[in-house]
Amino acid sequence: MTKKFFPPFFAFYYYLFYFNNTSLKMAPPKRAAAQRSSPTKMKRGKKDKDPNAPKRATSGYMIWLQENRARLTKPGMGVTDVAKAAGAEWRTLTDKSKWEKLAAEDKKRYEREMAAYKK
């Protein structure tokens, strides 16, 4: 190994790792799962969805996508390609107020149905 000039910051680490081999020793291995004193946690299952619960409110983007999906889909396009094209077009859209208004109405519908459902 050739001698090189090291700034003082690196000189400490150079000494630590190349001359003091005690720092290079590995940490002791952790105990295996079988040796643990407490049992491992069980994963909780997914909560079942109530079939009578109202459907969530639809966003403005999703309403727009439902109306424009047929126009955006071309033969041979995958789902991800359609989603990318739709997202790019939605970002460039200047007047989103029509779909945002429909989304606000759908949100009110969801809140009404949820209040009735919780009673």
N, C-alpha and C positions, 0 to 999 in steps of 0.2 A: 504494500500500500504506500502510495507516495504521500509525502507531507504536503498539505495544502493550507492556505491561510483560512482560518475560521473566525468569524466574528465572535466576540465574547459570549454571546447568547448560545451559539451552537457549540462552543468549546466545552461547556458544561455537559451537554448531552453526549458529545464525542467521548469525553472521559467516562461518563456514567455507563455507556453501553459497551465501549471497547476495552476499558481497563478494569471495570468493576463488574465482574461476571455475576455477582449476586443479584443484580437487577434483571438479569436475563432469565432467571429461573421461572418456571411456569407456576401458576397458582395451583393449589391442590385441587383435585377433581371434586366436583359437587357430588353429593350423595345421589344415588339413583332413585328413581321414583318408588321402587319397591321398598327402599329403606326409610322413606318419609314417615314421620310419626303420625301425621294426620292424613286421612284419606283425601284423594283429589276431589275437587269440586265437580259436581254433576252439572252438565249443561241443561239449562231450562229449555223446554220445548216452546215452540212458537204458539202464541195465544190464538185460539180459534176465533175466527171472525164471525160475528152474529149475522146470519143471512137476512135478518129483518132490519138491520141497520141501514140508514140511507146512504146512497152513493155520494162520494166526496164531490166537492165543487170542481168544475173543469176550469182550467186556466184559459186565458185569452189565446195563448199559443196553441193549445190543444184544439180549441174550437176552430181556429184558423186552419190548422192542419187537417181536421176532419173535412173541411170544405175544399181544400186544395190538394189533398193527397193524390187524387186521380190524375190531376194535371201534372204533378211532379214525378209520378212514377212512370218509368220507361221500361220496356222489356229488357230483362237481364240485370236490372238494378237490384241490389240486395237491400235489406232493411236499413243497414247502416248508411248506405249511399243515399237513400231517400231521406233519412234523418239529417244527414249532413247538408244536403241540398236545401231541405226545408229550413233548417236553422240559419243557413246563410241568407236565404231570401227573407226570413222573418227579421233578421237583424237589419237588413237594408230597407225594410218597409217603413215608410214615413208616417202613414196614418193608421195607427193601431187602435184608435178610439172605438171603432165599431166592435171589435172583438173584446176589448177590455170592458165595454159596457155590457156585452152579453155575459162575460165572466162575472161581473158584479151582480147581475141578476141571478145567475146560477149560484153564487155564493149566498145570496139572500134566501134562495130556495133551500139550500143545504141547511142553513141556520134554522129556518122554520121547521123543516123535517126533523132536524136533530133535537130541537126543543120538544116537539111532539113525541119523539121516540124516547126521550129520557123521562117523560112523565109516566 
